[in-house]
Amino acid sequence: MEKPIYLDNAATTALDPHVLDAMMPYLTDQYANASSVTHRAGRIAAEAVEQARKQVAALIGAAPREIIFTSGATEAINMALKGVYAHYLSKGRHIITCQTEHKAVLDTCAQLEKQGATVTYLPVDANGSLSLAQLEAAIRPDTVLIALMHANNETGVLHPIDEIARLAQARDVLFFCDATQAAGKLPIDVNAVAADMLCMSAHKFHGPKGVGALYIRRRRRPIQTGALLHGGSQENHLRAGTLNVPAIVGMGAAAELASLSLSTHQAQVSALRDRLERELEQIDAIRNNGSTVPRLPHISNITFRHLRAQEIMLELPALALSSGSACVSGDRDPSHVLLAMGVTPEDAHSSLRFSLSRFTTADDIARTCRLLSEAVDGLRSKSPAWQLYKAGLID
């Protein structure tokens, strides 16, 4: 039996064996609490945490003291948005974000609206791109934060974060960037792109689940965020709780591996993604969402018209695919990202996300295209809607 093909790397990636090797000592012999620095075992754990902090900082060009470890990007997003809102009430209550942001941002903004925040949700065009002119026009005297992602998790479409950062800085507004999908996949230099805060999650670049980081700029101006969790002085009093040393070590190792091979893997994955798209173009009535603008090298979002994505996935048990973000995969509503791009609800329900990794092979892509083409042809041959479409009776 051929092994399953995993193309859901935007949801999570495989743990790199080298990362597991780095973690193992801290899951077995070196199990001390990193806060227990009164003995050697605790100091070894604390030193491992600080080494990982250096490795994660190096991935984005930050200083180690600017990295706060969290349980993942969702916690980091909540910490940044809720913290800034609470600490900058004297300036204002206005936040700017985008309709296509991850639910972790959108749901947090919705929660802040219940507390009195005013949130502007910027639209996007048919490609998933936002307008810098609309962003600039949305900034008000009481705007305290712009929260915009680096790369969309469903389409891979990139926002121009360097220009967004410059605009925010010129208008004296804080800029938070959700870089969860981009970190470890694209070069990021927080010295060149002046984001005030940025988050990432280890399991998106072959690290362990349950650990992430929030970057908070310290070199230009102090940024007040406060803590979500109280009960200890860990992480510079910003994140109380016993540090998850094995996971933090794993995130550090994954960050270093990503840094060392970023350009090589970027080219490799991009070539495979392009091959996937070229071969799938042979299938009738498909649309590649967001493919005409800058995007991540490893994500494709493709609509197979007049078929439900769920039908296709049920026909392909050998393929691990998704119809959108893992955070809303159980939701029956169509993708909010595709709807914001002007995709009809019917077509949004017909869209699949393919997301590759450095472990994806050329054989994986060849098999995927063959299996997918066969499944689509078979399903459409039995579809009344497809027959109506072919007869020109429906669009």
FIVO-860873 format. One record per residue (C-alpha): x, y, z. Coordinates in nm, 4 decimals. Layout:
# residues N
[[X,Y,Z]]
...
***
This chain:
# residues 395
[[0.0000,0.0000,0.0000]]
[[0.1311,0.3434,-0.0952]]
[[0.1767,0.5856,0.1919]]
[[-0.0732,0.8724,0.2317]]
[[0.0206,1.2087,0.0824]]
[[0.0169,1.4927,0.3310]]
[[-0.0639,1.8297,0.1730]]
[[-0.2071,2.0111,0.4745]]
[[0.1123,2.1762,0.5952]]
[[-0.0561,2.5133,0.6474]]
[[-0.2472,2.3423,0.9282]]
[[0.0581,2.1762,1.0788]]
[[0.3896,2.0303,0.9672]]
[[0.5726,1.7108,1.0503]]
[[0.8176,1.7317,1.3377]]
[[1.1667,1.7316,1.1897]]
[[1.3663,1.4331,1.3271]]
[[1.6546,1.6666,1.4156]]
[[1.4122,1.8745,1.6216]]
[[1.2959,1.5646,1.8072]]
[[1.6587,1.4743,1.8784]]
[[1.7162,1.8198,2.0277]]
[[1.4054,1.7860,2.2470]]
[[1.4629,1.4350,2.3798]]
[[1.7123,1.5139,2.6595]]
[[1.4618,1.7605,2.8073]]
[[1.1855,1.5010,2.7922]]
[[1.3991,1.2443,2.9740]]
[[1.7094,1.3184,3.1830]]
[[1.7130,1.7002,3.1797]]
[[1.3620,1.7492,3.3155]]
[[1.4255,2.0290,3.5667]]
[[1.2161,2.3437,3.5926]]
[[1.3914,2.6295,3.4118]]
[[1.2915,2.8670,3.6925]]
[[1.4702,2.6560,3.9539]]
[[1.8091,2.8197,3.9029]]
[[1.9309,2.7471,4.2551]]
[[2.0629,2.4100,4.1352]]
[[2.2601,2.2939,3.8349]]
[[1.9773,2.0937,3.6757]]
[[1.7547,2.4008,3.6751]]
[[2.0321,2.6164,3.5336]]
[[2.0848,2.3676,3.2485]]
[[1.7161,2.3969,3.1602]]
[[1.7292,2.7765,3.1838]]
[[2.0355,2.7879,2.9572]]
[[1.8538,2.5696,2.7032]]
[[1.5619,2.8133,2.7021]]
[[1.7929,3.1090,2.6444]]
[[1.9708,2.9277,2.3627]]
[[1.6339,2.8644,2.1986]]
[[1.5452,3.2306,2.2460]]
[[1.8592,3.3244,2.0518]]
[[1.7725,3.0793,1.7743]]
[[1.4170,3.2082,1.7370]]
[[1.5357,3.5687,1.7467]]
[[1.7895,3.4962,1.4731]]
[[1.5140,3.3634,1.2453]]
[[1.3600,3.7117,1.2251]]
[[1.6614,3.9324,1.3010]]
[[1.5445,4.0227,1.6511]]
[[1.7327,4.0556,1.9772]]
[[1.6792,3.7616,2.2159]]
[[1.5266,3.9879,2.4815]]
[[1.2541,4.0790,2.2304]]
[[1.1219,3.7201,2.2183]]
[[0.8487,3.6033,2.4563]]
[[0.7621,3.2335,2.4447]]
[[0.3916,3.1449,2.4390]]
[[0.1784,2.8359,2.3839]]
[[0.1390,2.9304,2.0185]]
[[0.0359,3.2073,1.7820]]
[[-0.3200,3.2280,1.9147]]
[[-0.2005,3.3159,2.2626]]
[[0.0515,3.5621,2.1189]]
[[-0.2242,3.7312,1.9155]]
[[-0.4479,3.7614,2.2196]]
[[-0.1604,3.8934,2.4266]]
[[-0.0697,4.1566,2.1689]]
[[-0.4171,4.2813,2.0784]]
[[-0.5712,4.2727,2.4232]]
[[-0.2565,4.4089,2.5838]]
[[-0.2203,4.7044,2.3495]]
[[-0.5898,4.7893,2.3753]]
[[-0.5803,4.7881,2.7557]]
[[-0.2618,4.9942,2.7798]]
[[-0.3387,5.2599,2.5177]]
[[-0.6925,5.3578,2.6125]]
[[-0.5703,5.7092,2.6848]]
[[-0.4837,5.7451,2.3157]]
[[-0.7873,5.5745,2.1694]]
[[-0.9945,5.2637,2.1116]]
[[-0.9641,5.2214,1.7339]]
[[-0.8060,4.9131,1.5744]]
[[-0.7573,4.8424,1.2048]]
[[-0.7484,4.4892,1.0670]]
[[-0.8636,4.3072,0.7532]]
[[-1.1595,4.0887,0.6591]]
[[-0.9280,3.8034,0.5599]]
[[-0.7316,3.7788,0.8836]]
[[-0.7093,3.4533,1.0763]]
[[-0.9951,3.3868,1.3155]]
[[-0.7554,3.4315,1.6061]]
[[-0.7341,3.7994,1.5126]]
[[-1.0958,3.8436,1.4045]]
[[-1.2420,3.6749,1.7130]]
[[-1.0112,3.8703,1.9435]]
[[-1.1174,4.1947,1.7756]]
[[-1.4814,4.0938,1.8178]]
[[-1.4174,4.0377,2.1873]]
[[-1.2528,4.3803,2.2168]]
[[-1.5535,4.5391,2.0457]]
[[-1.7642,4.4110,2.3356]]
[[-1.5280,4.6047,2.5634]]
[[-1.5719,4.9295,2.3715]]
[[-1.3198,4.9016,2.0898]]
[[-1.3992,5.0315,1.7424]]
[[-1.2616,4.8051,1.4714]]
[[-1.2240,4.8801,1.1008]]
[[-1.2192,4.5649,0.8875]]
[[-1.0489,4.6524,0.5592]]
[[-1.1780,4.4851,0.2419]]
[[-0.9639,4.3058,-0.0143]]
[[-0.9900,4.2840,-0.3913]]
[[-1.0583,3.9722,-0.5985]]
[[-0.6950,3.8656,-0.5561]]
[[-0.7058,3.8945,-0.1779]]
[[-0.4891,4.2096,-0.1752]]
[[-0.5652,4.5098,0.0412]]
[[-0.5347,4.8732,-0.0615]]
[[-0.2664,5.0783,0.1118]]
[[-0.4651,5.3897,0.0250]]
[[-0.7678,5.2494,0.2081]]
[[-0.5476,5.1573,0.5010]]
[[-0.4050,5.5073,0.5228]]
[[-0.7516,5.6614,0.4942]]
[[-0.8751,5.4397,0.7779]]
[[-0.6162,5.5694,1.0269]]
[[-0.7715,5.8131,1.2749]]
[[-0.6336,6.0209,1.5623]]
[[-0.7647,5.7563,1.8019]]
[[-0.6146,5.4580,1.6124]]
[[-0.3908,5.2605,1.8457]]
[[-0.3142,4.9465,1.6465]]
[[-0.2951,4.8055,1.2949]]
[[-0.3182,4.4237,1.3003]]
[[-0.2439,4.2714,0.9601]]
[[-0.0975,3.9334,0.8698]]
[[0.2136,3.8726,0.6650]]
[[0.0615,3.5880,0.4618]]
[[-0.2885,3.4501,0.4415]]
[[-0.3287,3.1001,0.5765]]
[[-0.5868,2.9934,0.3164]]
[[-0.4564,3.1467,-0.0070]]
[[-0.0941,3.2309,0.0748]]
[[-0.1480,3.5896,-0.0460]]
[[0.1088,3.8299,0.0996]]
[[0.0407,4.1728,0.2457]]
[[0.3098,4.4392,0.1838]]
[[0.4173,4.4461,0.5452]]
[[0.7200,4.6676,0.4858]]
[[0.4966,4.9427,0.3444]]
[[0.2367,4.8846,0.6143]]
[[0.5048,4.9182,0.8809]]
[[0.6357,5.2437,0.7336]]
[[0.2849,5.3851,0.7128]]
[[0.2096,5.2884,1.0738]]
[[0.5362,5.4389,1.1947]]
[[0.4744,5.7629,1.0048]]
[[0.1305,5.7957,1.1657]]
[[0.2509,5.6923,1.5131]]
[[0.0348,5.3791,1.5230]]
[[0.1519,5.0413,1.6530]]
[[0.1720,4.7588,1.3981]]
[[0.1174,4.3957,1.4923]]
[[0.1972,4.1333,1.2251]]
[[0.0701,3.7768,1.2369]]
[[0.3604,3.5982,1.0658]]
[[0.2444,3.2479,1.1553]]
[[0.2395,3.1207,0.7973]]
[[0.5447,3.3154,0.6782]]
[[0.7965,3.2498,0.9560]]
[[1.0416,2.9829,0.8504]]
[[0.9098,2.9974,0.4917]]
[[1.0116,3.3492,0.3848]]
[[1.2994,3.5722,0.4988]]
[[1.1871,3.8066,0.7764]]
[[1.4039,4.0859,0.9142]]
[[1.2387,4.2990,1.1791]]
[[1.5178,4.5527,1.1395]]
[[1.4180,4.6145,0.7780]]
[[1.0435,4.5814,0.8425]]
[[0.9618,4.7873,1.1480]]
[[0.6739,4.5823,1.2860]]
[[0.6291,4.6616,1.6539]]
[[0.5025,4.3110,1.7331]]
[[0.5051,3.9851,1.5406]]
[[0.3965,3.6314,1.6230]]
[[0.4856,3.2828,1.5044]]
[[0.4108,2.9214,1.5903]]
[[0.6671,2.6385,1.5918]]
[[0.4462,2.3683,1.4444]]
[[0.4154,2.5646,1.1178]]
[[0.7869,2.5162,1.0432]]
[[0.8520,2.1579,1.1580]]
[[0.8704,2.2298,1.5291]]
[[0.6467,2.0905,1.8041]]
[[0.2876,2.1913,1.8699]]
[[0.2002,2.3942,2.1771]]
[[0.4768,2.6540,2.1574]]
[[0.5074,2.9866,1.9800]]
[[0.6586,3.3273,2.0280]]
[[0.5656,3.6925,2.0376]]
[[0.8240,3.9426,1.9226]]
[[0.7923,4.2815,2.0943]]
[[1.0188,4.5560,1.9662]]
[[1.2432,4.7001,2.2386]]
[[1.4917,4.9097,2.0408]]
[[1.2827,5.2003,1.9115]]
[[1.0211,5.2736,2.1736]]
[[0.8854,5.0838,2.4708]]
[[0.5621,4.8992,2.3943]]
[[0.3204,4.8215,2.6733]]
[[0.1282,4.4957,2.6400]]
[[0.0855,4.3523,2.9872]]
[[0.0235,3.9862,3.0637]]
[[-0.2680,3.7542,2.9938]]
[[-0.1512,3.5101,3.2589]]
[[-0.0489,3.6055,3.6115]]
[[0.1189,3.3989,3.8767]]
[[0.4916,3.4181,3.8206]]
[[0.7759,3.6257,3.6847]]
[[0.8563,3.4071,3.3842]]
[[0.9189,3.5693,3.0449]]
[[0.9993,3.9077,3.1919]]
[[0.6724,3.9071,3.3906]]
[[0.4728,3.8887,3.0659]]
[[0.3790,3.5206,3.0643]]
[[0.3459,3.3420,3.3979]]
[[0.3710,2.9658,3.4206]]
[[0.6285,2.6883,3.4151]]
[[0.8195,2.7021,3.0896]]
[[0.7695,2.4111,2.8503]]
[[1.1401,2.3494,2.8093]]
[[1.1267,2.0574,2.5607]]
[[0.8892,2.2460,2.3299]]
[[1.0883,2.5681,2.3551]]
[[1.4087,2.3813,2.2740]]
[[1.2284,2.2234,1.9793]]
[[1.1134,2.5616,1.8530]]
[[1.4684,2.6895,1.8733]]
[[1.6036,2.3916,1.6808]]
[[1.3306,2.4243,1.4157]]
[[1.4026,2.7964,1.3780]]
[[1.7729,2.7301,1.3280]]
[[1.7062,2.4579,1.0703]]
[[1.4691,2.6881,0.8833]]
[[1.7259,2.9691,0.8853]]
[[2.0014,2.7482,0.7471]]
[[1.8027,2.6199,0.4502]]
[[1.5444,2.8899,0.3864]]
[[1.6338,2.9836,0.0284]]
[[1.6912,2.6223,-0.0796]]
[[1.3630,2.4949,0.0566]]
[[1.1754,2.8012,-0.0677]]
[[1.2885,2.7294,-0.4246]]
[[1.2231,2.3558,-0.3896]]
[[0.8702,2.3940,-0.2554]]
[[0.7827,2.6713,-0.4993]]
[[0.8836,2.4526,-0.7952]]
[[0.6645,2.1679,-0.6695]]
[[0.3711,2.4014,-0.6083]]
[[0.4051,2.5424,-0.9610]]
[[0.4103,2.1899,-1.1045]]
[[0.0966,2.1027,-0.9088]]
[[-0.0832,2.4065,-1.0468]]
[[0.0287,2.3454,-1.4056]]
[[-0.0973,1.9890,-1.4014]]
[[-0.4257,2.0751,-1.2322]]
[[-0.4885,2.3423,-1.4952]]
[[-0.5733,2.0550,-1.7296]]
[[-0.8935,1.9983,-1.5285]]
[[-1.1924,2.1851,-1.6684]]
[[-1.3571,2.4739,-1.4795]]
[[-1.1109,2.5387,-1.2009]]
[[-0.9864,2.8674,-1.0585]]
[[-0.6595,2.9339,-0.8760]]
[[-0.7474,3.1835,-0.6051]]
[[-0.4928,3.4594,-0.5432]]
[[-0.2419,3.3202,-0.7923]]
[[-0.1753,3.6500,-0.9745]]
[[-0.0326,3.8385,-0.6758]]
[[0.2677,3.7759,-0.4474]]
[[0.2056,3.4784,-0.2225]]
[[0.3746,3.2094,-0.0193]]
[[0.5707,2.9453,-0.2105]]
[[0.3882,2.6496,-0.0606]]
[[0.0128,2.7241,-0.0696]]
[[-0.2419,2.6917,-0.3510]]
[[-0.6162,2.7475,-0.3126]]
[[-0.8096,2.6024,-0.6041]]
[[-1.1823,2.6028,-0.6788]]
[[-1.3269,2.2979,-0.8545]]
[[-1.6527,2.4414,-0.9787]]
[[-1.9796,2.2496,-0.9360]]
[[-1.8294,2.0069,-0.6879]]
[[-1.8171,2.0239,-0.3111]]
[[-1.4678,2.0159,-0.1617]]
[[-1.5969,1.7690,0.0960]]
[[-1.7038,1.5311,-0.1835]]
[[-1.3598,1.5417,-0.3380]]
[[-1.1817,1.4779,-0.0098]]
[[-1.4079,1.1820,0.0687]]
[[-1.3110,1.0330,-0.2679]]
[[-0.9416,1.0721,-0.1884]]
[[-0.8618,0.9016,0.1432]]
[[-0.4944,0.8813,0.0391]]
[[-0.4664,1.2619,0.0353]]
[[-0.4560,1.4885,0.3391]]
[[-0.6072,1.8153,0.2140]]
[[-0.8274,2.0846,0.3620]]
[[-1.0988,2.3210,0.2508]]
[[-0.9559,2.6097,0.4529]]
[[-0.8178,2.6985,0.7916]]
[[-0.7899,2.4126,1.0402]]
[[-0.9365,2.6438,1.3042]]
[[-1.2705,2.6495,1.1213]]
[[-1.2600,2.3144,0.9398]]
[[-1.5656,2.1926,1.1282]]
[[-1.7628,2.5028,1.0355]]
[[-2.0284,2.4591,0.7679]]
[[-2.0048,2.8218,0.6619]]
[[-1.7980,2.8963,0.3497]]
[[-1.4489,3.0414,0.3914]]
[[-1.4624,3.4017,0.5097]]
[[-1.1376,3.4617,0.3205]]
[[-1.2801,3.3556,-0.0150]]
[[-1.6073,3.5387,0.0445]]
[[-1.4124,3.8587,0.1135]]
[[-1.2406,3.8067,-0.2245]]
[[-1.5778,3.8020,-0.3973]]
[[-1.5964,3.4258,-0.4443]]
[[-1.9553,3.3021,-0.4360]]
[[-2.0600,3.0836,-0.1399]]
[[-2.1087,2.7925,-0.3814]]
[[-1.7564,2.8250,-0.5223]]
[[-1.6109,2.8793,-0.1749]]
[[-1.7575,2.5425,-0.0764]]
[[-1.5862,2.3992,-0.3856]]
[[-1.2346,2.5124,-0.2956]]
[[-0.9430,2.3090,-0.1682]]
[[-0.6200,2.4267,-0.0095]]
[[-0.2997,2.2459,-0.1025]]
[[-0.0067,2.3258,0.1261]]
[[0.3368,2.1717,0.0773]]
[[0.6485,2.1414,0.2905]]
[[1.0147,2.0621,0.2456]]
[[0.9225,1.6958,0.2947]]
[[0.6859,1.6998,-0.0064]]
[[0.8269,1.5058,-0.3016]]
[[0.7840,1.5174,-0.6782]]
[[0.6181,1.1758,-0.6566]]
[[0.3673,1.3172,-0.4064]]
[[0.2729,1.5873,-0.6567]]
[[0.2450,1.3452,-0.9499]]
[[0.0225,1.1076,-0.7520]]
[[-0.1888,1.3934,-0.6206]]
[[-0.2590,1.5288,-0.9676]]
[[-0.3448,1.1853,-1.1032]]
[[-0.5741,1.0929,-0.8154]]
[[-0.7399,1.4310,-0.8092]]
[[-0.8063,1.4353,-1.1833]]
[[-0.9618,1.0892,-1.1663]]
[[-1.1773,1.1828,-0.8666]]
[[-1.3022,1.5068,-1.0201]]
[[-1.3851,1.3389,-1.3508]]
[[-1.5688,1.0601,-1.1726]]
[[-1.7712,1.2894,-0.9482]]
[[-1.8627,1.5261,-1.2293]]
[[-1.9806,1.2399,-1.4504]]
[[-2.2503,1.1728,-1.1908]]
[[-2.3299,1.5369,-1.1140]]
[[-2.6538,1.6896,-1.2496]]
[[-2.5118,2.0367,-1.1858]]
[[-2.2094,1.9585,-1.4007]]
[[-2.4315,1.8359,-1.6840]]
[[-2.6303,2.1600,-1.6664]]
[[-2.3070,2.3584,-1.6712]]
[[-2.1747,2.1691,-1.9733]]
[[-2.5053,2.2288,-2.1504]]
[[-2.4677,2.6013,-2.0895]]
[[-2.7776,2.6165,-1.8715]]
[[-2.5987,2.7429,-1.5610]]
[[-2.2843,2.9487,-1.5106]]
***
